[in-house]
């Protein structure tokens, strides 16, 4: 008598079929978990890619930092009320690089806001 001829081996071998949506027990939960994780990951990547487009009003203007109001300065991504007031206090900027004089704006922040600021002309829409 072989090992697979035994009654308990024949019954247990039937349960080891390939997983499917109609499976019972842990296989069903594994398929559901895989589906949920896949959908969550896809949603996260979509959120990250559209995150910048979802921010209302930020980056709509190219702002002249010498003449802009506090509200116009706050439309620059990364500039809040505090930095807007600091920019107004330190006015007359000859170059965009002069914004590094403002406490709270370093080299990294300046490079981030550079496409949204200018020192001559009028504030305009992008």
PALUMLO-514809 format. One record per atom (N, C-alpha, C, O): residue number from 1; residue in three letters; atom name; x, y, z. Coordinates in pm, whole numbers, plus 50000, padded with zeros to 5 digits. Example, Ala and Ser with C-alpha at 12.3 -4.5 7.8 and 13.67 -1.06 7.14 Angstrom:
// residues 2
<site 1 Ala N <51319 49431 50780>>
<site 1 Ala CA <51230 49550 50780>>
<site 1 Ala C <51320 49670 50780>>
<site 1 Ala O <51424 49668 50846>>
<site 2 Ser N <51285 49775 50708>>
<site 2 Ser CA <51367 49894 50714>>
<site 2 Ser C <51290 50003 50787>>
<site 2 Ser O <51341 50114 50804>>
This chain:
// residues 126
<site 1 Unk N <50085 49883 50000>>
<site 1 Unk CA <50000 50000 50000>>
<site 1 Unk C <50090 50124 50000>>
<site 1 Unk O <50179 50138 50084>>
<site 2 Unk N <50065 50214 49905>>
<site 2 Unk CA <50144 50335 49893>>
<site 2 Unk C <50094 50446 49985>>
<site 2 Unk O <49985 50435 50043>>
<site 3 Unk N <50173 50551 49999>>
<site 3 Unk CA <50138 50661 50089>>
<site 3 Unk C <50011 50732 50044>>
<site 3 Unk O <49927 50767 50127>>
<site 4 Unk N <49994 50754 49912>>
<site 4 Unk CA <49877 50823 49863>>
<site 4 Unk C <49750 50737 49863>>
<site 4 Unk O <49641 50789 49842>>
<site 5 Unk N <49765 50606 49887>>
<site 5 Unk CA <49648 50520 49895>>
<site 5 Unk C <49576 50533 50028>>
<site 5 Unk O <49462 50489 50041>>
<site 6 Unk N <49639 50590 50122>>
<site 6 Unk CA <49575 50602 50253>>
<site 6 Unk C <49462 50704 50247>>
<site 6 Unk O <49471 50803 50173>>
<site 7 Unk N <49360 50682 50321>>
<site 7 Unk CA <49238 50761 50316>>
<site 7 Unk C <49264 50908 50354>>
<site 7 Unk O <49215 50997 50286>>
<site 8 Unk N <49340 50933 50459>>
<site 8 Unk CA <49363 51071 50501>>
<site 8 Unk C <49445 51149 50401>>
<site 8 Unk O <49430 51271 50393>>
<site 9 Unk N <49532 51084 50321>>
<site 9 Unk CA <49611 51153 50220>>
<site 9 Unk C <49524 51190 50100>>
<site 9 Unk O <49544 51296 50040>>
<site 10 Unk N <49431 51106 50065>>
<site 10 Unk CA <49343 51135 49952>>
<site 10 Unk C <49251 51252 49985>>
<site 10 Unk O <49226 51336 49898>>
<site 11 Unk N <49202 51261 50105>>
<site 11 Unk CA <49113 51371 50144>>
<site 11 Unk C <49190 51503 50152>>
<site 11 Unk O <49139 51605 50106>>
<site 12 Unk N <49307 51503 50207>>
<site 12 Unk CA <49382 51628 50222>>
<site 12 Unk C <49435 51677 50088>>
<site 12 Unk O <49449 51798 50069>>
<site 13 Unk N <49463 51589 49995>>
<site 13 Unk CA <49514 51630 49864>>
<site 13 Unk C <49409 51705 49785>>
<site 13 Unk O <49443 51787 49700>>
<site 14 Unk N <49281 51678 49810>>
<site 14 Unk CA <49176 51748 49738>>
<site 14 Unk C <49170 51896 49775>>
<site 14 Unk O <49128 51978 49694>>
<site 15 Unk N <49212 51930 49895>>
<site 15 Unk CA <49207 52069 49939>>
<site 15 Unk C <49321 52153 49883>>
<site 15 Unk O <49317 52276 49890>>
<site 16 Unk N <49421 52090 49828>>
<site 16 Unk CA <49538 52165 49782>>
<site 16 Unk C <49530 52203 49636>>
<site 16 Unk O <49634 52212 49570>>
<site 17 Unk N <49414 52225 49583>>
<site 17 Unk CA <49399 52266 49443>>
<site 17 Unk C <49447 52409 49425>>
<site 17 Unk O <49488 52474 49522>>
<site 18 Unk N <49444 52458 49304>>
<site 18 Unk CA <49491 52595 49281>>
<site 18 Unk C <49389 52695 49337>>
<site 18 Unk O <49270 52666 49338>>
<site 19 Unk N <49435 52811 49384>>
<site 19 Unk CA <49344 52910 49443>>
<site 19 Unk C <49251 52969 49338>>
<site 19 Unk O <49290 52984 49222>>
<site 20 Unk N <49131 53001 49377>>
<site 20 Unk CA <49036 53066 49287>>
<site 20 Unk C <48945 53155 49370>>
<site 20 Unk O <48952 53155 49493>>
<site 21 Unk N <48859 53233 49302>>
<site 21 Unk CA <48768 53321 49373>>
<site 21 Unk C <48664 53244 49451>>
<site 21 Unk O <48606 53296 49546>>
<site 22 Unk N <48640 53120 49413>>
<site 22 Unk CA <48541 53040 49484>>
<site 22 Unk C <48605 52956 49595>>
<site 22 Unk O <48537 52875 49658>>
<site 23 Unk N <48733 52975 49619>>
<site 23 Unk CA <48802 52896 49720>>
<site 23 Unk C <48752 52931 49860>>
<site 23 Unk O <48695 53038 49882>>
<site 24 Unk N <48774 52840 49952>>
<site 24 Unk CA <48732 52862 50089>>
<site 24 Unk C <48855 52880 50177>>
<site 24 Unk O <48965 52840 50140>>
<site 25 Unk N <48836 52939 50292>>
<site 25 Unk CA <48942 52951 50391>>
<site 25 Unk C <49043 53058 50358>>
<site 25 Unk O <49009 53167 50311>>
<site 26 Unk N <49170 53026 50382>>
<site 26 Unk CA <49277 53124 50373>>
<site 26 Unk C <49300 53171 50230>>
<site 26 Unk O <49347 53282 50209>>
<site 27 Unk N <49267 53088 50130>>
<site 27 Unk CA <49290 53127 49991>>
<site 27 Unk C <49202 53245 49951>>
<site 27 Unk O <49247 53334 49880>>
<site 28 Unk N <49080 53245 49994>>
<site 28 Unk CA <48989 53356 49964>>
<site 28 Unk C <49042 53485 50025>>
<site 28 Unk O <49042 53590 49961>>
<site 29 Unk N <49087 53477 50150>>
<site 29 Unk CA <49139 53596 50218>>
<site 29 Unk C <49268 53645 50152>>
<site 29 Unk O <49293 53766 50146>>
<site 30 Unk N <49348 53552 50103>>
<site 30 Unk CA <49471 53592 50034>>
<site 30 Unk C <49439 53668 49906>>
<site 30 Unk O <49504 53768 49877>>
<site 31 Unk N <49343 53622 49828>>
<site 31 Unk CA <49303 53691 49706>>
<site 31 Unk C <49244 53828 49738>>
<site 31 Unk O <49276 53926 49669>>
<site 32 Unk N <49161 53837 49839>>
<site 32 Unk CA <49102 53966 49877>>
<site 32 Unk C <49210 54062 49924>>
<site 32 Unk O <49208 54180 49888>>
<site 33 Unk N <49304 54013 50006>>
<site 33 Unk CA <49412 54099 50055>>
<site 33 Unk C <49499 54148 49939>>
<site 33 Unk O <49539 54265 49937>>
<site 34 Unk N <49526 54062 49843>>
<site 34 Unk CA <49606 54102 49726>>
<site 34 Unk C <49534 54211 49647>>
<site 34 Unk O <49595 54308 49604>>
<site 35 Unk N <49404 54194 49628>>
<site 35 Unk CA <49326 54293 49555>>
<site 35 Unk C <49323 54427 49629>>
<site 35 Unk O <49341 54532 49567>>
<site 36 Unk N <49301 54425 49759>>
<site 36 Unk CA <49296 54548 49838>>
<site 36 Unk C <49430 54620 49837>>
<site 36 Unk O <49435 54742 49820>>
<site 37 Unk N <49538 54547 49853>>
<site 37 Unk CA <49671 54609 49854>>
<site 37 Unk C <49703 54669 49717>>
<site 37 Unk O <49760 54777 49708>>
<site 38 Unk N <49665 54598 49610>>
<site 38 Unk CA <49689 54651 49474>>
<site 38 Unk C <49612 54779 49450>>
<site 38 Unk O <49667 54876 49397>>
<site 39 Unk N <49485 54781 49489>>
<site 39 Unk CA <49404 54902 49469>>
<site 39 Unk C <49455 55018 49555>>
<site 39 Unk O <49456 55132 49509>>
<site 40 Unk N <49496 54990 49678>>
<site 40 Unk CA <49548 55096 49765>>
<site 40 Unk C <49678 55154 49708>>
<site 40 Unk O <49699 55275 49712>>
<site 41 Unk N <49764 55068 49657>>
<site 41 Unk CA <49890 55115 49599>>
<site 41 Unk C <49864 55201 49475>>
<site 41 Unk O <49925 55306 49458>>
<site 42 Unk N <49774 55156 49390>>
<site 42 Unk CA <49740 55235 49271>>
<site 42 Unk C <49680 55369 49309>>
<site 42 Unk O <49713 55471 49248>>
<site 43 Unk N <49593 55371 49410>>
<site 43 Unk CA <49535 55496 49456>>
<site 43 Unk C <49640 55591 49512>>
<site 43 Unk O <49632 55712 49490>>
<site 44 Unk N <49737 55539 49584>>
<site 44 Unk CA <49843 55622 49640>>
<site 44 Unk C <49926 55686 49530>>
<site 44 Unk O <49957 55805 49537>>
<site 45 Unk N <49962 55608 49429>>
<site 45 Unk CA <50040 55665 49319>>
<site 45 Unk C <49961 55769 49241>>
<site 45 Unk O <50016 55871 49200>>
<site 46 Unk N <49833 55746 49221>>
<site 46 Unk CA <49751 55847 49154>>
<site 46 Unk C <49741 55974 49237>>
<site 46 Unk O <49748 56084 49183>>
<site 47 Unk N <49725 55959 49368>>
<site 47 Unk CA <49717 56076 49454>>
<site 47 Unk C <49847 56156 49447>>
<site 47 Unk O <49844 56279 49437>>
<site 48 Unk N <49960 56087 49452>>
<site 48 Unk CA <50089 56157 49446>>
<site 48 Unk C <50107 56230 49314>>
<site 48 Unk O <50161 56341 49311>>
<site 49 Unk N <50063 56169 49204>>
<site 49 Unk CA <50084 56233 49075>>
<site 49 Unk C <49992 56353 49053>>
<site 49 Unk O <50030 56447 48983>>
<site 50 Unk N <49873 56352 49111>>
<site 50 Unk CA <49779 56462 49092>>
<site 50 Unk C <49777 56560 49209>>
<site 50 Unk O <49700 56656 49208>>
<site 51 Unk N <49860 56537 49309>>
<site 51 Unk CA <49859 56620 49430>>
<site 51 Unk C <49886 56767 49399>>
<site 51 Unk O <49820 56854 49454>>
<site 52 Unk N <49980 56793 49312>>
<site 52 Unk CA <50013 56933 49282>>
<site 52 Unk C <49901 57002 49205>>
<site 52 Unk O <49882 57123 49218>>
<site 53 Unk N <49827 56925 49125>>
<site 53 Unk CA <49718 56985 49050>>
<site 53 Unk C <49596 57010 49136>>
<site 53 Unk O <49510 57090 49099>>
<site 54 Unk N <49586 56944 49250>>
<site 54 Unk CA <49470 56958 49336>>
<site 54 Unk C <49476 57081 49425>>
<site 54 Unk O <49374 57121 49481>>
<site 55 Unk N <49593 57141 49440>>
<site 55 Unk CA <49607 57257 49526>>
<site 55 Unk C <49546 57378 49457>>
<site 55 Unk O <49598 57424 49355>>
<site 56 Unk N <49436 57431 49509>>
<site 56 Unk CA <49367 57541 49440>>
<site 56 Unk C <49443 57672 49452>>
<site 56 Unk O <49478 57715 49562>>
<site 57 Unk N <49466 57735 49341>>
<site 57 Unk CA <49519 57870 49339>>
<site 57 Unk C <49669 57883 49357>>
<site 57 Unk O <49723 57990 49328>>
<site 58 Unk N <49737 57782 49403>>
<site 58 Unk CA <49880 57796 49423>>
<site 58 Unk C <49951 57790 49289>>
<site 58 Unk O <49926 57701 49208>>
<site 59 Unk N <50040 57884 49267>>
<site 59 Unk CA <50120 57884 49147>>
<site 59 Unk C <50050 57940 49025>>
<site 59 Unk O <50100 57924 48913>>
<site 60 Unk N <49937 58005 49043>>
<site 60 Unk CA <49865 58061 48929>>
<site 60 Unk C <49926 58194 48883>>
<site 60 Unk O <49900 58238 48771>>
<site 61 Unk N <50006 58256 48968>>
<site 61 Unk CA <50061 58389 48937>>
<site 61 Unk C <50213 58386 48932>>
<site 61 Unk O <50278 58307 49000>>
<site 62 Unk N <50268 58477 48850>>
<site 62 Unk CA <50410 58511 48859>>
<site 62 Unk C <50413 58646 48929>>
<site 62 Unk O <50371 58747 48872>>
<site 63 Unk N <50462 58648 49050>>
<site 63 Unk CA <50446 58761 49141>>
<site 63 Unk C <50570 58849 49141>>
<site 63 Unk O <50683 58800 49151>>
<site 64 Unk N <50548 58980 49129>>
<site 64 Unk CA <50655 59077 49147>>
<site 64 Unk C <50668 59099 49298>>
<site 64 Unk O <50578 59156 49359>>
<site 65 Unk N <50778 59055 49357>>
<site 65 Unk CA <50794 59061 49502>>
<site 65 Unk C <50811 59204 49553>>
<site 65 Unk O <50796 59228 49672>>
<site 66 Unk N <50842 59298 49465>>
<site 66 Unk CA <50858 59436 49509>>
<site 66 Unk C <50725 59509 49520>>
<site 66 Unk O <50715 59607 49594>>
<site 67 Unk N <50621 59464 49449>>
<site 67 Unk CA <50494 59538 49450>>
<site 67 Unk C <50376 59452 49495>>
<site 67 Unk O <50265 59505 49509>>
<site 68 Unk N <50393 59325 49517>>
<site 68 Unk CA <50281 59234 49546>>
<site 68 Unk C <50224 59256 49685>>
<site 68 Unk O <50294 59297 49778>>
<site 69 Unk N <50096 59228 49697>>
<site 69 Unk CA <50030 59231 49828>>
<site 69 Unk C <50062 59101 49901>>
<site 69 Unk O <50116 59007 49843>>
<site 70 Unk N <50026 59097 50030>>
<site 70 Unk CA <50050 58976 50109>>
<site 70 Unk C <49971 58858 50052>>
<site 70 Unk O <50022 58746 50048>>
<site 71 Unk N <49848 58883 50008>>
<site 71 Unk CA <49765 58775 49952>>
<site 71 Unk C <49826 58720 49823>>
<site 71 Unk O <49822 58600 49799>>
<site 72 Unk N <49883 58808 49740>>
<site 72 Unk CA <49947 58762 49617>>
<site 72 Unk C <50072 58680 49648>>
<site 72 Unk O <50099 58580 49582>>
<site 73 Unk N <50148 58722 49748>>
<site 73 Unk CA <50268 58647 49786>>
<site 73 Unk C <50232 58509 49840>>
<site 73 Unk O <50308 58414 49821>>
<site 74 Unk N <50118 58497 49906>>
<site 74 Unk CA <50078 58368 49962>>
<site 74 Unk C <50035 58269 49854>>
<site 74 Unk O <50022 58150 49884>>
<site 75 Unk N <50012 58313 49730>>
<site 75 Unk CA <49979 58219 49623>>
<site 75 Unk C <50102 58146 49572>>
<site 75 Unk O <50090 58050 49495>>
<site 76 Unk N <50220 58188 49613>>
<site 76 Unk CA <50343 58120 49575>>
<site 76 Unk C <50351 57991 49657>>
<site 76 Unk O <50340 57996 49780>>
<site 77 Unk N <50371 57876 49592>>
<site 77 Unk CA <50381 57750 49667>>
<site 77 Unk C <50495 57754 49768>>
<site 77 Unk O <50609 57784 49733>>
<site 78 Unk N <50465 57724 49893>>
<site 78 Unk CA <50566 57723 49998>>
<site 78 Unk C <50577 57853 50076>>
<site 78 Unk O <50654 57860 50171>>
<site 79 Unk N <50502 57955 50037>>
<site 79 Unk CA <50506 58083 50108>>
<site 79 Unk C <50375 58099 50185>>
<site 79 Unk O <50267 58102 50127>>
<site 80 Unk N <50388 58109 50315>>
<site 80 Unk CA <50272 58130 50400>>
<site 80 Unk C <50265 58274 50447>>
<site 80 Unk O <50339 58359 50398>>
<site 81 Unk N <50175 58302 50542>>
<site 81 Unk CA <50159 58439 50589>>
<site 81 Unk C <50286 58498 50651>>
<site 81 Unk O <50316 58615 50631>>
<site 82 Unk N <50359 58417 50727>>
<site 82 Unk CA <50480 58467 50793>>
<site 82 Unk C <50585 58509 50690>>
<site 82 Unk O <50639 58619 50697>>
<site 83 Unk N <50615 58421 50595>>
<site 83 Unk CA <50716 58454 50494>>
<site 83 Unk C <50670 58569 50405>>
<site 83 Unk O <50752 58650 50361>>
<site 84 Unk N <50541 58578 50378>>
<site 84 Unk CA <50490 58689 50297>>
<site 84 Unk C <50517 58822 50368>>
<site 84 Unk O <50558 58918 50305>>
<site 85 Unk N <50493 58826 50499>>
<site 85 Unk CA <50521 58950 50575>>
<site 85 Unk C <50671 58979 50578>>
<site 85 Unk O <50711 59095 50569>>
<site 86 Unk N <50754 58874 50590>>
<site 86 Unk CA <50899 58895 50591>>
<site 86 Unk C <50948 58948 50456>>
<site 86 Unk O <51039 59031 50451>>
<site 87 Unk N <50890 58900 50348>>
<site 87 Unk CA <50928 58949 50215>>
<site 87 Unk C <50891 59096 50200>>
<site 87 Unk O <50968 59174 50145>>
<site 88 Unk N <50773 59133 50249>>
<site 88 Unk CA <50730 59273 50240>>
<site 88 Unk C <50820 59362 50324>>
<site 88 Unk O <50853 59473 50282>>
<site 89 Unk N <50862 59316 50443>>
<site 89 Unk CA <50950 59396 50530>>
<site 89 Unk C <51086 59421 50465>>
<site 89 Unk O <51144 59528 50483>>
<site 90 Unk N <51137 59324 50389>>
<site 90 Unk CA <51271 59338 50333>>
<site 90 Unk C <51273 59392 50192>>
<site 90 Unk O <51370 59370 50119>>
<site 91 Unk N <51168 59462 50152>>
<site 91 Unk CA <51157 59506 50013>>
<site 91 Unk C <51267 59597 49970>>
<site 91 Unk O <51332 59659 50054>>
<site 92 Unk N <51286 59606 49863>>
<site 92 Unk CA <51347 59641 49739>>
<site 92 Unk C <51455 59539 49710>>
<site 92 Unk O <51565 59540 49766>>
<site 93 Unk N <51417 59453 49619>>
<site 93 Unk CA <51503 59346 49572>>
<site 93 Unk C <51544 59378 49430>>
<site 93 Unk O <51459 59402 49344>>
<site 94 Unk N <51676 59377 49404>>
<site 94 Unk CA <51727 59402 49270>>
<site 94 Unk C <51726 59274 49185>>
<site 94 Unk O <51706 59280 49064>>
<site 95 Unk N <51748 59161 49249>>
<site 95 Unk CA <51749 59032 49180>>
<site 95 Unk C <51667 58933 49260>>
<site 95 Unk O <51642 58955 49379>>
<site 96 Unk N <51624 58827 49197>>
<site 96 Unk CA <51548 58723 49267>>
<site 96 Unk C <51634 58660 49376>>
<site 96 Unk O <51583 58620 49481>>
<site 97 Unk N <51764 58650 49353>>
<site 97 Unk CA <51856 58591 49452>>
<site 97 Unk C <51860 58670 49582>>
<site 97 Unk O <51899 58616 49685>>
<site 98 Unk N <51820 58798 49578>>
<site 98 Unk CA <51820 58880 49699>>
<site 98 Unk C <51715 58831 49801>>
<site 98 Unk O <51719 58872 49917>>
<site 99 Unk N <51624 58745 49759>>
<site 99 Unk CA <51525 58690 49852>>
<site 99 Unk C <51590 58602 49959>>
<site 99 Unk O <51527 58573 50061>>
<site 100 Unk N <51714 58560 49937>>
<site 100 Unk CA <51783 58482 50039>>
<site 100 Unk C <51813 58565 50164>>
<site 100 Unk O <51846 58509 50268>>
<site 101 Unk N <51803 58696 50155>>
<site 101 Unk CA <51820 58782 50273>>
<site 101 Unk C <51706 58762 50372>>
<site 101 Unk O <51723 58784 50491>>
<site 102 Unk N <51591 58720 50323>>
<site 102 Unk CA <51473 58702 50408>>
<site 102 Unk C <51495 58583 50499>>
<site 102 Unk O <51532 58475 50453>>
<site 103 Unk N <51470 58602 50628>>
<site 103 Unk CA <51483 58493 50725>>
<site 103 Unk C <51376 58389 50695>>
<site 103 Unk O <51256 58420 50697>>
<site 104 Unk N <51418 58265 50667>>
<site 104 Unk CA <51325 58158 50635>>
<site 104 Unk C <51331 58116 50489>>
<site 104 Unk O <51271 58015 50452>>
<site 105 Unk N <51402 58193 50407>>
<site 105 Unk CA <51420 58155 50267>>
<site 105 Unk C <51567 58127 50245>>
<site 105 Unk O <51651 58217 50249>>
<site 106 Unk N <51596 58002 50221>>
<site 106 Unk CA <51733 57961 50192>>
<site 106 Unk C <51747 57927 50045>>
<site 106 Unk O <51660 57958 49963>>
<site 107 Unk N <51857 57863 50014>>
<site 107 Unk CA <51886 57828 49875>>
<site 107 Unk C <51781 57731 49820>>
<site 107 Unk O <51735 57748 49707>>
<site 108 Unk N <51742 57630 49899>>
<site 108 Unk CA <51644 57531 49854>>
<site 108 Unk C <51508 57596 49828>>
<site 108 Unk O <51447 57573 49724>>
<site 109 Unk N <51461 57677 49922>>
<site 109 Unk CA <51331 57743 49906>>
<site 109 Unk C <51334 57839 49789>>
<site 109 Unk O <51236 57848 49714>>
<site 110 Unk N <51443 57910 49772>>
<site 110 Unk CA <51455 58003 49659>>
<site 110 Unk C <51443 57930 49526>>
<site 110 Unk O <51374 57976 49436>>
<site 111 Unk N <51511 57818 49513>>
<site 111 Unk CA <51501 57741 49389>>
<site 111 Unk C <51361 57687 49366>>
<site 111 Unk O <51318 57672 49252>>
<site 112 Unk N <51290 57658 49474>>
<site 112 Unk CA <51153 57606 49463>>
<site 112 Unk C <51055 57715 49416>>
<site 112 Unk O <50963 57687 49340>>
<site 113 Unk N <51076 57839 49463>>
<site 113 Unk CA <50982 57947 49429>>
<site 113 Unk C <51026 58029 49309>>
<site 113 Unk O <50950 58114 49262>>
<site 114 Unk N <51145 58007 49259>>
<site 114 Unk CA <51200 58088 49148>>
<site 114 Unk C <51105 58100 49028>>
<site 114 Unk O <51096 58210 48972>>
<site 115 Unk N <51034 57993 48984>>
<site 115 Unk CA <50945 58010 48867>>
<site 115 Unk C <50824 58099 48894>>
<site 115 Unk O <50755 58138 48800>>
<site 116 Unk N <50797 58131 49020>>
<site 116 Unk CA <50677 58205 49055>>
<site 116 Unk C <50704 58350 49096>>
<site 116 Unk O <50611 58423 49129>>
<site 117 Unk N <50830 58392 49093>>
<site 117 Unk CA <50862 58528 49138>>
<site 117 Unk C <50944 58602 49032>>
<site 117 Unk O <51011 58542 48949>>
<site 118 Unk N <50934 58734 49040>>
<site 118 Unk CA <51017 58822 48957>>
<site 118 Unk C <51032 58953 49032>>
<site 118 Unk O <50962 58977 49131>>
<site 119 Unk N <51123 59039 48986>>
<site 119 Unk CA <51148 59165 49056>>
<site 119 Unk C <51113 59286 48972>>
<site 119 Unk O <51118 59399 49022>>
<site 120 Unk N <51079 59269 48847>>
<site 120 Unk CA <51041 59381 48761>>
<site 120 Unk C <50909 59349 48691>>
<site 120 Unk O <50874 59233 48670>>
<site 121 Unk N <50837 59454 48654>>
<site 121 Unk CA <50712 59436 48582>>
<site 121 Unk C <50595 59416 48678>>
<site 121 Unk O <50608 59431 48800>>
<site 122 Unk N <50483 59382 48621>>
<site 122 Unk CA <50360 59363 48699>>
<site 122 Unk C <50339 59215 48730>>
<site 122 Unk O <50390 59128 48660>>
<site 123 Unk N <50264 59188 48835>>
<site 123 Unk CA <50221 59052 48865>>
<site 123 Unk C <50129 59007 48754>>
<site 123 Unk O <50038 59080 48714>>
<site 124 Unk N <50152 58884 48704>>
<site 124 Unk CA <50075 58835 48590>>
<site 124 Unk C <50034 58691 48609>>
<site 124 Unk O <50092 58619 48691>>
<site 125 Unk N <49935 58649 48533>>
<site 125 Unk CA <49890 58510 48536>>
<site 125 Unk C <49987 58423 48458>>
<site 125 Unk O <50049 58468 48362>>
<site 126 Unk N <50000 58299 48502>>
<site 126 Unk CA <50087 58203 48432>>
<site 126 Unk C <50021 58154 48308>>
<site 126 Unk O <50078 58072 48236>>
